[in-house]
Amino acid sequence: MLRSAAALILWLAALSLNAPAQASERLHWTFDSHGTAAFFLQGELQDPYPQGMVGPDPGPGGLGAVLSYFIANASDPALMVAGDVQLCLSLALCDVSSTDILRFNSAPGAQGVFVYSSPFFPRIGEPGSLADTPSSPLDFYANRLFFEITADDTTFFYKPEPGQPGYINAFDGRAFEASYTYVTRIPEPGTALLVASALAMLGLAGARGARRPRARAG
């Protein structure tokens, strides 16, 4: 039930991405902690798209079983900027306690985002998820960002700047504008909650413009 609920939320998120066309190619990935993912090119849903898989994290101090999603062209390790994005309930505690970690790896054959979710911060309606790991990575990239979220947040929107984790570099004369939505919490099953969550995602761009998460570099 959770996977079907997640798929509905991810599909409805496409409606929030139909902005006017720009010179750069707009790339947007939406994914959750249960292995459900969607990819949008210029606001259009690209289907089918590879779903999440559990495997070893090749990044620094990576664990052996981590949920990951394919992001960039595995044949070009320079395409995506590697690094860690950590979500925490307080910036002051990010160095010792994170609710979730989005790790962007650019190693050949493993270009993607690896999701670490702490089982010590359970989400409503989520007794467990594929992203739950016994610990954070044992080491981190030097390229590291911290974002403060609240316990009530259900989504995290991230649009990296040049040089930041997850930024997609220009390739073959093409420029890219990449962004990501991580669904941090799937609501309890129920039509009303699903609709409310979907509507919240539709206003993602405006909401994030009004209240951006506090952030700092690592």
N, C-alpha and C positions, 0 to 999 in steps of 0.2 A: 504493500500500500504506500509505503514511504517513497519507493522509487517512482511509482506512477504519479504521486503528488509532486515530486521534484520535477519530473518531466513536464508536467503541466505548467508549473511556475517558470521553468526555463523557456518553454515555448512562448508564453505570454510576454516574457521579457523582450522579445523581438520588437514589440510595438513601441518600446521606448527608444529604439535606435534609429528610427526613420528620420534622421536629420538631413538637411540639404547636402547634396554631394559636394565634396571638397577635392582639392588637387591631389592630396594624399589618399591612399587607399585605407579606409576605415576597417579595422579588424577588431572584433570583439568576441571574447570567450566568456561563457557563463558556465560555472561548474559548482558542484556541492561536495559534501563529505561522504556521499553514498555512491559515487561512481557515475553520476549523471552529468553529461556535458552537452553544450550546444555551441556552435560557431556561427558568427554573422559576418558577412562581407558586405560592406556598404549598406548595412542595415537589413540585409536579406539573409534569412536562415539558410545555411548550407547543410543539406541533409542527404545521405547520412553522414555522421561525424563519429570518429572513434570515441567510445566511452572510456571511463577510467579503468585502470588495471593496477593491480598490486604487485610490486617488485622491488628490487634493490635500488636505493638512492645512490647514484654515483658521485654526488656532491661531497664536500668536506664533512667527515664524520657522519655520513649518511647511514641510516639503519637498513636492515635487510628486507623489510616488508613495508613499503610506503605506497599509498594511493597516488597515482600520477595520471596526468592528462597530456596527450600529445599537443604541442604548440607549433613549433617551427620546423623548417626543412632540415631533417637530420643530416643531410649531406653538407650543410654549411654551418659549422659551429660558431661562425662569427656573426650570424644573423641576429641572434637574440642575446641580450645582455644578461649574464648570470648574476645571481645574488639572492638574498633572503629578505622577505617582507614578513615581519612579525606583528601579530595583533595581540594586544594586551589590554587589561582593564585599567591600567595606570602606566603612564610613560615612565614613572619612577621605578616601576617594578619589571619593566620589559626585559632587563638583563637576566632576571632570575625566574620569571613566570610569564608564559605566553598561553593564550587560549588556542591560537592557531598560528601556523607558520606556512607561508606560501614560498616554496623554494623554486626558483627558476634556474634550471640546469641547461647548459649549452654544450655538453659533451657530445661528440659524434654518436649518433644512434640513440641518444637519450635526451633530446631537446624537448623540454616540457616543464610543467609546473607540478611539483611534488607537494602534497598536502599533509601536514602534520596537525592533528587535532588532539588536544589534551582530553583524556577521559575524565579528568578531574573537574571539567567545566561542562557538565551534561546539558544538552539542549532539550527544551520541552518537546515531548513526543519522539525523542531520539535516545533510546536506551543504549545505543552503540552505533558506530559507523565504521565504514571501511578505512576512514582516515585516522581513527584512534590509534595512537602509538604509545608504547610504554614510556617513552621519553622524547625530548626534543633531539635534533641531531647532536652528535657528540662534539661537533665543531661547526663553525659558521663561515660563510663567505665574508671577506672584508667589506664587500659592497652589501650594505645592510641597512634596512629602514624599519622604523618602529611606528606603529599607528595605535592610537588609543581608541578603543571602542567601548560600548556600554553593554551590559548584560541583556538589554532589550533589543539590540541590533539583530536583524535577521539577514541583512546583506551587507557586503563590503565592496564598494566600487573603487577601483584603482586604475589610474591612468598615468603610467610612468613617464617621466621626463627623460631626455637623452642621458644615457649613462646609468640610469636607475634600473634595478632588477626588472626584467620582463620587457624592457624597451626593445622594439624591433628596428634594427638598423636598415638604412636604405640598401636596396639590393638590385643589381642589374638595371640601374636607372629609375627604379621605382621607390617612392617614399611611402612610409606607412605610419598610421596613427593607431596604435594599439591600446586597448583597454580591457579590463577584466571585471567581472562581477562574481564574487564568491558568495554563495548562499550559505551563511554560517549556521542557519537554523531552519529546519523544515517544521512548519507548524503541525499541530496535531491534526490527524485526518478529519476532514469535515469541509463541506462546500463553502460555508461562510468564511472560514479561516483561509481556505485556498484563494478565494476571490480577493479577500482583504490583502493577502500577501502579494498576489499578482498586481493589484492596483498600486500597492506601495512601490513595486518595481517599475511600474510605468512612469512614476514620477521621480525616478532615480536621479536623472540629470538635474532637475530643479531642486530636489531635496539636498543633493550633495553640494550644489552651489550655495545653498543657504547655510548648511552646517557641514563643514569638512572636518574629518577626524583630525585631532591633534596628532602631529607627527614630529619625528626627529630622526636624524641619521645615526647609524650605529658607530 
